Amino acid sequence: MKIIYLALLPALAGCHSIVDIDVSKSEPICVRQCTTTYSQCVSIGLSGGSMRNCKDAYSVCVSTCPPK
């Protein structure tokens, strides 16, 4: 899973990247689930405002994760 995420980073760097969302204090399993959902959202191939919606949804998902 980590390899897939790292492979997607260059593609996502120019479009509403999730790299700036702090996940360091969140439960890793929950964050992984959020990342999977984000990847599915992005894989639909939408752009512009829809990509922002994917990032916003990821941010909300991570904010609901329990702390480590």
PDB file with one MODEL, atoms N, CA, C and O in Angstrom:
MODEL        1
ATOM      1  N   MET A   1       0.833  -1.193   0.000  1.00  0.00           N
ATOM      2  CA  MET A   1       0.000   0.000   0.000  1.00  0.00           C
ATOM      3  C   MET A   1       0.875   1.252   0.000  1.00  0.00           C
ATOM      4  O   MET A   1       0.599   2.215  -0.715  1.00  0.00           O
ATOM      5  N   LYS A   2       1.927   1.225   0.808  1.00  0.00           N
ATOM      6  CA  LYS A   2       2.805   2.386   0.893  1.00  0.00           C
ATOM      7  C   LYS A   2       3.464   2.655  -0.457  1.00  0.00           C
ATOM      8  O   LYS A   2       3.655   3.808  -0.844  1.00  0.00           O
ATOM      9  N   ILE A   3       3.811   1.583  -1.170  1.00  0.00           N
ATOM     10  CA  ILE A   3       4.444   1.726  -2.481  1.00  0.00           C
ATOM     11  C   ILE A   3       3.480   2.380  -3.462  1.00  0.00           C
ATOM     12  O   ILE A   3       3.880   3.236  -4.251  1.00  0.00           O
ATOM     13  N   ILE A   4       2.225   1.984  -3.418  1.00  0.00           N
ATOM     14  CA  ILE A   4       1.219   2.580  -4.305  1.00  0.00           C
ATOM     15  C   ILE A   4       1.085   4.065  -4.009  1.00  0.00           C
ATOM     16  O   ILE A   4       1.048   4.883  -4.928  1.00  0.00           O
ATOM     17  N   TYR A   5       1.014   4.411  -2.749  1.00  0.00           N
ATOM     18  CA  TYR A   5       0.896   5.821  -2.362  1.00  0.00           C
ATOM     19  C   TYR A   5       2.104   6.611  -2.855  1.00  0.00           C
ATOM     20  O   TYR A   5       1.959   7.701  -3.408  1.00  0.00           O
ATOM     21  N   LEU A   6       3.291   6.055  -2.652  1.00  0.00           N
ATOM     22  CA  LEU A   6       4.502   6.752  -3.087  1.00  0.00           C
ATOM     23  C   LEU A   6       4.558   6.869  -4.608  1.00  0.00           C
ATOM     24  O   LEU A   6       5.086   7.846  -5.139  1.00  0.00           O
ATOM     25  N   ALA A   7       4.020   5.882  -5.303  1.00  0.00           N
ATOM     26  CA  ALA A   7       3.990   5.936  -6.765  1.00  0.00           C
ATOM     27  C   ALA A   7       3.043   7.026  -7.253  1.00  0.00           C
ATOM     28  O   ALA A   7       3.262   7.613  -8.312  1.00  0.00           O
ATOM     29  N   LEU A   8       2.003   7.295  -6.490  1.00  0.00           N
ATOM     30  CA  LEU A   8       1.030   8.311  -6.874  1.00  0.00           C
ATOM     31  C   LEU A   8       1.485   9.734  -6.542  1.00  0.00           C
ATOM     32  O   LEU A   8       0.967  10.692  -7.115  1.00  0.00           O
ATOM     33  N   LEU A   9       2.421   9.882  -5.649  1.00  0.00           N
ATOM     34  CA  LEU A   9       2.834  11.217  -5.217  1.00  0.00           C
ATOM     35  C   LEU A   9       3.234  12.146  -6.359  1.00  0.00           C
ATOM     36  O   LEU A   9       2.751  13.277  -6.405  1.00  0.00           O
ATOM     37  N   PRO A  10       4.090  11.722  -7.276  1.00  0.00           N
ATOM     38  CA  PRO A  10       4.448  12.659  -8.356  1.00  0.00           C
ATOM     39  C   PRO A  10       3.244  13.093  -9.187  1.00  0.00           C
ATOM     40  O   PRO A  10       3.162  14.246  -9.611  1.00  0.00           O
ATOM     41  N   ALA A  11       2.321  12.182  -9.416  1.00  0.00           N
ATOM     42  CA  ALA A  11       1.137  12.521 -10.201  1.00  0.00           C
ATOM     43  C   ALA A  11       0.231  13.487  -9.453  1.00  0.00           C
ATOM     44  O   ALA A  11      -0.451  14.311 -10.062  1.00  0.00           O
ATOM     45  N   LEU A  12       0.229  13.382  -8.140  1.00  0.00           N
ATOM     46  CA  LEU A  12      -0.656  14.212  -7.335  1.00  0.00           C
ATOM     47  C   LEU A  12      -0.022  15.539  -6.929  1.00  0.00           C
ATOM     48  O   LEU A  12      -0.713  16.442  -6.456  1.00  0.00           O
ATOM     49  N   ALA A  13       1.259  15.653  -7.108  1.00  0.00           N
ATOM     50  CA  ALA A  13       1.973  16.840  -6.627  1.00  0.00           C
ATOM     51  C   ALA A  13       1.419  18.128  -7.207  1.00  0.00           C
ATOM     52  O   ALA A  13       1.401  19.153  -6.526  1.00  0.00           O
ATOM     53  N   GLY A  14       0.978  18.092  -8.426  1.00  0.00           N
ATOM     54  CA  GLY A  14       0.485  19.310  -9.054  1.00  0.00           C
ATOM     55  C   GLY A  14      -0.993  19.542  -8.864  1.00  0.00           C
ATOM     56  O   GLY A  14      -1.515  20.564  -9.309  1.00  0.00           O
ATOM     57  N   CYS A  15      -1.679  18.630  -8.221  1.00  0.00           N
ATOM     58  CA  CYS A  15      -3.134  18.771  -8.133  1.00  0.00           C
ATOM     59  C   CYS A  15      -3.638  18.463  -6.727  1.00  0.00           C
ATOM     60  O   CYS A  15      -3.775  17.300  -6.348  1.00  0.00           O
ATOM     61  N   HIS A  16      -3.902  19.468  -5.993  1.00  0.00           N
ATOM     62  CA  HIS A  16      -4.519  19.331  -4.669  1.00  0.00           C
ATOM     63  C   HIS A  16      -3.972  18.132  -3.887  1.00  0.00           C
ATOM     64  O   HIS A  16      -4.720  17.222  -3.529  1.00  0.00           O
ATOM     65  N   SER A  17      -2.697  18.141  -3.632  1.00  0.00           N
ATOM     66  CA  SER A  17      -2.021  17.050  -2.958  1.00  0.00           C
ATOM     67  C   SER A  17      -2.457  16.932  -1.501  1.00  0.00           C
ATOM     68  O   SER A  17      -2.816  17.918  -0.857  1.00  0.00           O
ATOM     69  N   ILE A  18      -2.417  15.706  -1.005  1.00  0.00           N
ATOM     70  CA  ILE A  18      -2.773  15.454   0.399  1.00  0.00           C
ATOM     71  C   ILE A  18      -1.527  15.444   1.286  1.00  0.00           C
ATOM     72  O   ILE A  18      -1.629  15.234   2.495  1.00  0.00           O
ATOM     73  N   VAL A  19      -0.362  15.669   0.695  1.00  0.00           N
ATOM     74  CA  VAL A  19       0.890  15.615   1.441  1.00  0.00           C
ATOM     75  C   VAL A  19       0.896  16.617   2.592  1.00  0.00           C
ATOM     76  O   VAL A  19       1.520  16.364   3.623  1.00  0.00           O
ATOM     77  N   ASP A  20       0.218  17.739   2.436  1.00  0.00           N
ATOM     78  CA  ASP A  20       0.236  18.774   3.470  1.00  0.00           C
ATOM     79  C   ASP A  20      -0.715  18.498   4.635  1.00  0.00           C
ATOM     80  O   ASP A  20      -0.767  19.286   5.580  1.00  0.00           O
ATOM     81  N   ILE A  21      -1.455  17.413   4.587  1.00  0.00           N
ATOM     82  CA  ILE A  21      -2.372  17.060   5.680  1.00  0.00           C
ATOM     83  C   ILE A  21      -1.596  16.227   6.704  1.00  0.00           C
ATOM     84  O   ILE A  21      -1.059  15.169   6.375  1.00  0.00           O
ATOM     85  N   ASP A  22      -1.544  16.712   7.938  1.00  0.00           N
ATOM     86  CA  ASP A  22      -0.768  16.058   8.992  1.00  0.00           C
ATOM     87  C   ASP A  22      -1.506  14.823   9.502  1.00  0.00           C
ATOM     88  O   ASP A  22      -2.607  14.920  10.044  1.00  0.00           O
ATOM     89  N   VAL A  23      -0.884  13.671   9.320  1.00  0.00           N
ATOM     90  CA  VAL A  23      -1.464  12.420   9.791  1.00  0.00           C
ATOM     91  C   VAL A  23      -0.606  11.785  10.882  1.00  0.00           C
ATOM     92  O   VAL A  23      -0.863  10.658  11.304  1.00  0.00           O
ATOM     93  N   SER A  24       0.410  12.511  11.334  1.00  0.00           N
ATOM     94  CA  SER A  24       1.382  11.951  12.276  1.00  0.00           C
ATOM     95  C   SER A  24       0.782  11.568  13.627  1.00  0.00           C
ATOM     96  O   SER A  24       1.342  10.728  14.332  1.00  0.00           O
ATOM     97  N   LYS A  25      -0.328  12.160  13.992  1.00  0.00           N
ATOM     98  CA  LYS A  25      -0.915  11.869  15.302  1.00  0.00           C
ATOM     99  C   LYS A  25      -2.155  10.978  15.212  1.00  0.00           C
ATOM    100  O   LYS A  25      -2.844  10.746  16.205  1.00  0.00           O
ATOM    101  N   SER A  26      -2.425  10.484  13.999  1.00  0.00           N
ATOM    102  CA  SER A  26      -3.619   9.665  13.778  1.00  0.00           C
ATOM    103  C   SER A  26      -3.259   8.187  13.689  1.00  0.00           C
ATOM    104  O   SER A  26      -2.142   7.823  13.323  1.00  0.00           O
ATOM    105  N   GLU A  27      -4.222   7.352  14.028  1.00  0.00           N
ATOM    106  CA  GLU A  27      -4.052   5.905  13.982  1.00  0.00           C
ATOM    107  C   GLU A  27      -3.737   5.462  12.546  1.00  0.00           C
ATOM    108  O   GLU A  27      -4.519   5.736  11.636  1.00  0.00           O
ATOM    109  N   PRO A  28      -2.603   4.780  12.332  1.00  0.00           N
ATOM    110  CA  PRO A  28      -2.162   4.414  10.988  1.00  0.00           C
ATOM    111  C   PRO A  28      -3.165   3.584  10.176  1.00  0.00           C
ATOM    112  O   PRO A  28      -3.305   3.795   8.972  1.00  0.00           O
ATOM    113  N   ILE A  29      -3.850   2.660  10.811  1.00  0.00           N
ATOM    114  CA  ILE A  29      -4.815   1.828  10.081  1.00  0.00           C
ATOM    115  C   ILE A  29      -5.940   2.692   9.525  1.00  0.00           C
ATOM    116  O   ILE A  29      -6.374   2.502   8.389  1.00  0.00           O
ATOM    117  N   CYS A  30      -6.402   3.627  10.317  1.00  0.00           N
ATOM    118  CA  CYS A  30      -7.463   4.539   9.881  1.00  0.00           C
ATOM    119  C   CYS A  30      -6.968   5.425   8.737  1.00  0.00           C
ATOM    120  O   CYS A  30      -7.680   5.633   7.754  1.00  0.00           O
ATOM    121  N   VAL A  31      -5.756   5.939   8.867  1.00  0.00           N
ATOM    122  CA  VAL A  31      -5.183   6.797   7.820  1.00  0.00           C
ATOM    123  C   VAL A  31      -5.060   6.014   6.526  1.00  0.00           C
ATOM    124  O   VAL A  31      -5.328   6.551   5.451  1.00  0.00           O
ATOM    125  N   ARG A  32      -4.660   4.759   6.612  1.00  0.00           N
ATOM    126  CA  ARG A  32      -4.556   3.909   5.419  1.00  0.00           C
ATOM    127  C   ARG A  32      -5.902   3.759   4.730  1.00  0.00           C
ATOM    128  O   ARG A  32      -5.984   3.792   3.502  1.00  0.00           O
ATOM    129  N   GLN A  33      -6.954   3.595   5.517  1.00  0.00           N
ATOM    130  CA  GLN A  33      -8.295   3.489   4.945  1.00  0.00           C
ATOM    131  C   GLN A  33      -8.686   4.792   4.254  1.00  0.00           C
ATOM    132  O   GLN A  33      -9.285   4.775   3.179  1.00  0.00           O
ATOM    133  N   CYS A  34      -8.346   5.912   4.870  1.00  0.00           N
ATOM    134  CA  CYS A  34      -8.626   7.218   4.260  1.00  0.00           C
ATOM    135  C   CYS A  34      -7.852   7.379   2.957  1.00  0.00           C
ATOM    136  O   CYS A  34      -8.382   7.905   1.977  1.00  0.00           O
ATOM    137  N   THR A  35      -6.599   6.928   2.944  1.00  0.00           N
ATOM    138  CA  THR A  35      -5.768   7.018   1.747  1.00  0.00           C
ATOM    139  C   THR A  35      -6.345   6.157   0.628  1.00  0.00           C
ATOM    140  O   THR A  35      -6.328   6.556  -0.537  1.00  0.00           O
ATOM    141  N   THR A  36      -6.849   4.994   0.972  1.00  0.00           N
ATOM    142  CA  THR A  36      -7.471   4.116  -0.030  1.00  0.00           C
ATOM    143  C   THR A  36      -8.692   4.790  -0.635  1.00  0.00           C
ATOM    144  O   THR A  36      -8.884   4.763  -1.851  1.00  0.00           O
ATOM    145  N   THR A  37      -9.509   5.390   0.204  1.00  0.00           N
ATOM    146  CA  THR A  37     -10.694   6.099  -0.278  1.00  0.00           C
ATOM    147  C   THR A  37     -10.296   7.272  -1.165  1.00  0.00           C
ATOM    148  O   THR A  37     -10.924   7.521  -2.194  1.00  0.00           O
ATOM    149  N   TYR A  38      -9.255   7.988  -0.764  1.00  0.00           N
ATOM    150  CA  TYR A  38      -8.765   9.110  -1.558  1.00  0.00           C
ATOM    151  C   TYR A  38      -8.278   8.616  -2.926  1.00  0.00           C
ATOM    152  O   TYR A  38      -8.582   9.220  -3.954  1.00  0.00           O
ATOM    153  N   SER A  39      -7.533   7.532  -2.928  1.00  0.00           N
ATOM    154  CA  SER A  39      -7.018   6.976  -4.183  1.00  0.00           C
ATOM    155  C   SER A  39      -8.152   6.575  -5.109  1.00  0.00           C
ATOM    156  O   SER A  39      -8.069   6.784  -6.320  1.00  0.00           O
ATOM    157  N   GLN A  40      -9.210   6.000  -4.553  1.00  0.00           N
ATOM    158  CA  GLN A  40     -10.365   5.627  -5.361  1.00  0.00           C
ATOM    159  C   GLN A  40     -11.036   6.867  -5.931  1.00  0.00           C
ATOM    160  O   GLN A  40     -11.456   6.870  -7.089  1.00  0.00           O
ATOM    161  N   CYS A  41     -11.138   7.903  -5.143  1.00  0.00           N
ATOM    162  CA  CYS A  41     -11.733   9.164  -5.592  1.00  0.00           C
ATOM    163  C   CYS A  41     -10.923   9.741  -6.750  1.00  0.00           C
ATOM    164  O   CYS A  41     -11.484  10.160  -7.763  1.00  0.00           O
ATOM    165  N   VAL A  42      -9.598   9.760  -6.591  1.00  0.00           N
ATOM    166  CA  VAL A  42      -8.711  10.313  -7.608  1.00  0.00           C
ATOM    167  C   VAL A  42      -8.727   9.459  -8.877  1.00  0.00           C
ATOM    168  O   VAL A  42      -8.649   9.987  -9.986  1.00  0.00           O
ATOM    169  N   SER A  43      -8.829   8.138  -8.710  1.00  0.00           N
ATOM    170  CA  SER A  43      -8.759   7.241  -9.868  1.00  0.00           C
ATOM    171  C   SER A  43      -9.947   7.381 -10.804  1.00  0.00           C
ATOM    172  O   SER A  43      -9.907   6.900 -11.937  1.00  0.00           O
ATOM    173  N   ILE A  44     -10.988   8.026 -10.346  1.00  0.00           N
ATOM    174  CA  ILE A  44     -12.141   8.268 -11.210  1.00  0.00           C
ATOM    175  C   ILE A  44     -11.727   9.149 -12.375  1.00  0.00           C
ATOM    176  O   ILE A  44     -12.371   9.150 -13.423  1.00  0.00           O
ATOM    177  N   GLY A  45     -10.646   9.901 -12.186  1.00  0.00           N
ATOM    178  CA  GLY A  45     -10.099  10.716 -13.256  1.00  0.00           C
ATOM    179  C   GLY A  45     -10.693  12.106 -13.337  1.00  0.00           C
ATOM    180  O   GLY A  45     -10.668  12.734 -14.396  1.00  0.00           O
ATOM    181  N   LEU A  46     -11.212  12.579 -12.261  1.00  0.00           N
ATOM    182  CA  LEU A  46     -11.796  13.920 -12.247  1.00  0.00           C
ATOM    183  C   LEU A  46     -10.701  14.941 -12.016  1.00  0.00           C
ATOM    184  O   LEU A  46      -9.613  14.603 -11.549  1.00  0.00           O
ATOM    185  N   SER A  47     -10.989  16.190 -12.344  1.00  0.00           N
ATOM    186  CA  SER A  47      -9.995  17.239 -12.138  1.00  0.00           C
ATOM    187  C   SER A  47     -10.666  18.505 -11.631  1.00  0.00           C
ATOM    188  O   SER A  47     -11.887  18.572 -11.496  1.00  0.00           O
ATOM    189  N   GLY A  48      -9.836  19.513 -11.353  1.00  0.00           N
ATOM    190  CA  GLY A  48     -10.359  20.800 -10.911  1.00  0.00           C
ATOM    191  C   GLY A  48     -11.035  20.724  -9.560  1.00  0.00           C
ATOM    192  O   GLY A  48     -10.460  20.211  -8.600  1.00  0.00           O
ATOM    193  N   GLY A  49     -12.249  21.231  -9.480  1.00  0.00           N
ATOM    194  CA  GLY A  49     -12.996  21.279  -8.228  1.00  0.00           C
ATOM    195  C   GLY A  49     -13.248  19.910  -7.641  1.00  0.00           C
ATOM    196  O   GLY A  49     -13.302  19.755  -6.421  1.00  0.00           O
ATOM    197  N   SER A  50     -13.405  18.915  -8.496  1.00  0.00           N
ATOM    198  CA  SER A  50     -13.648  17.562  -8.001  1.00  0.00           C
ATOM    199  C   SER A  50     -12.435  17.016  -7.267  1.00  0.00           C
ATOM    200  O   SER A  50     -12.580  16.297  -6.278  1.00  0.00           O
ATOM    201  N   MET A  51     -11.224  17.355  -7.749  1.00  0.00           N
ATOM    202  CA  MET A  51     -10.007  16.931  -7.054  1.00  0.00           C
ATOM    203  C   MET A  51      -9.940  17.585  -5.683  1.00  0.00           C
ATOM    204  O   MET A  51      -9.505  16.963  -4.714  1.00  0.00           O
ATOM    205  N   ARG A  52     -10.365  18.823  -5.604  1.00  0.00           N
ATOM    206  CA  ARG A  52     -10.399  19.517  -4.316  1.00  0.00           C
ATOM    207  C   ARG A  52     -11.366  18.788  -3.385  1.00  0.00           C
ATOM    208  O   ARG A  52     -11.106  18.668  -2.188  1.00  0.00           O
ATOM    209  N   ASN A  53     -12.471  18.307  -3.928  1.00  0.00           N
ATOM    210  CA  ASN A  53     -13.429  17.558  -3.113  1.00  0.00           C
ATOM    211  C   ASN A  53     -12.802  16.279  -2.575  1.00  0.00           C
ATOM    212  O   ASN A  53     -13.072  15.892  -1.438  1.00  0.00           O
ATOM    213  N   CYS A  54     -11.965  15.616  -3.379  1.00  0.00           N
ATOM    214  CA  CYS A  54     -11.277  14.408  -2.910  1.00  0.00           C
ATOM    215  C   CYS A  54     -10.364  14.749  -1.737  1.00  0.00           C
ATOM    216  O   CYS A  54     -10.333  14.033  -0.737  1.00  0.00           O
ATOM    217  N   LYS A  55      -9.620  15.850  -1.867  1.00  0.00           N
ATOM    218  CA  LYS A  55      -8.716  16.265  -0.791  1.00  0.00           C
ATOM    219  C   LYS A  55      -9.513  16.643   0.459  1.00  0.00           C
ATOM    220  O   LYS A  55      -9.137  16.276   1.573  1.00  0.00           O
ATOM    221  N   ASP A  56     -10.603  17.369   0.274  1.00  0.00           N
ATOM    222  CA  ASP A  56     -11.433  17.761   1.417  1.00  0.00           C
ATOM    223  C   ASP A  56     -12.004  16.528   2.120  1.00  0.00           C
ATOM    224  O   ASP A  56     -12.041  16.468   3.349  1.00  0.00           O
ATOM    225  N   ALA A  57     -12.445  15.556   1.337  1.00  0.00           N
ATOM    226  CA  ALA A  57     -12.992  14.324   1.919  1.00  0.00           C
ATOM    227  C   ALA A  57     -11.909  13.568   2.683  1.00  0.00           C
ATOM    228  O   ALA A  57     -12.175  13.000   3.742  1.00  0.00           O
ATOM    229  N   TYR A  58     -10.682  13.561   2.146  1.00  0.00           N
ATOM    230  CA  TYR A  58      -9.562  12.913   2.827  1.00  0.00           C
ATOM    231  C   TYR A  58      -9.283  13.611   4.159  1.00  0.00           C
ATOM    232  O   TYR A  58      -9.067  12.953   5.178  1.00  0.00           O
ATOM    233  N   SER A  59      -9.289  14.924   4.145  1.00  0.00           N
ATOM    234  CA  SER A  59      -9.034  15.694   5.349  1.00  0.00           C
ATOM    235  C   SER A  59     -10.081  15.404   6.428  1.00  0.00           C
ATOM    236  O   SER A  59      -9.746  15.245   7.602  1.00  0.00           O
ATOM    237  N   VAL A  60     -11.327  15.338   6.026  1.00  0.00           N
ATOM    238  CA  VAL A  60     -12.407  15.024   6.972  1.00  0.00           C
ATOM    239  C   VAL A  60     -12.228  13.609   7.508  1.00  0.00           C
ATOM    240  O   VAL A  60     -12.375  13.367   8.706  1.00  0.00           O
ATOM    241  N   CYS A  61     -11.911  12.679   6.614  1.00  0.00           N
ATOM    242  CA  CYS A  61     -11.711  11.286   7.020  1.00  0.00           C
ATOM    243  C   CYS A  61     -10.596  11.192   8.063  1.00  0.00           C
ATOM    244  O   CYS A  61     -10.769  10.556   9.103  1.00  0.00           O
ATOM    245  N   VAL A  62      -9.464  11.819   7.787  1.00  0.00           N
ATOM    246  CA  VAL A  62      -8.328  11.766   8.719  1.00  0.00           C
ATOM    247  C   VAL A  62      -8.706  12.420  10.052  1.00  0.00           C
ATOM    248  O   VAL A  62      -8.278  11.962  11.112  1.00  0.00           O
ATOM    249  N   SER A  63      -9.498  13.476  10.000  1.00  0.00           N
ATOM    250  CA  SER A  63      -9.869  14.154  11.249  1.00  0.00           C
ATOM    251  C   SER A  63     -10.761  13.288  12.144  1.00  0.00           C
ATOM    252  O   SER A  63     -10.880  13.548  13.342  1.00  0.00           O
ATOM    253  N   THR A  64     -11.380  12.268  11.567  1.00  0.00           N
ATOM    254  CA  THR A  64     -12.217  11.366  12.365  1.00  0.00           C
ATOM    255  C   THR A  64     -11.436  10.160  12.905  1.00  0.00           C
ATOM    256  O   THR A  64     -11.969   9.363  13.677  1.00  0.00           O
ATOM    257  N   CYS A  65     -10.175  10.036  12.493  1.00  0.00           N
ATOM    258  CA  CYS A  65      -9.346   8.925  12.973  1.00  0.00           C
ATOM    259  C   CYS A  65      -8.980   9.136  14.441  1.00  0.00           C
ATOM    260  O   CYS A  65      -8.712  10.257  14.874  1.00  0.00           O
ATOM    261  N   PRO A  66      -8.975   8.034  15.198  1.00  0.00           N
ATOM    262  CA  PRO A  66      -8.558   8.162  16.596  1.00  0.00           C
ATOM    263  C   PRO A  66      -7.062   8.466  16.682  1.00  0.00           C
ATOM    264  O   PRO A  66      -6.312   8.140  15.762  1.00  0.00           O
ATOM    265  N   PRO A  67      -6.626   9.081  17.764  1.00  0.00           N
ATOM    266  CA  PRO A  67      -5.190   9.349  17.929  1.00  0.00           C
ATOM    267  C   PRO A  67      -4.427   8.054  18.131  1.00  0.00           C
ATOM    268  O   PRO A  67      -4.994   7.025  18.497  1.00  0.00           O
ATOM    269  N   LYS A  68      -3.123   8.129  17.882  1.00  0.00           N
ATOM    270  CA  LYS A  68      -2.245   6.952  18.092  1.00  0.00           C
ATOM    271  C   LYS A  68      -2.264   6.525  19.529  1.00  0.00           C
ATOM    272  O   LYS A  68      -1.593   5.560  19.895  1.00  0.00           O
TER     273      LYS A  68
ENDMDL
END
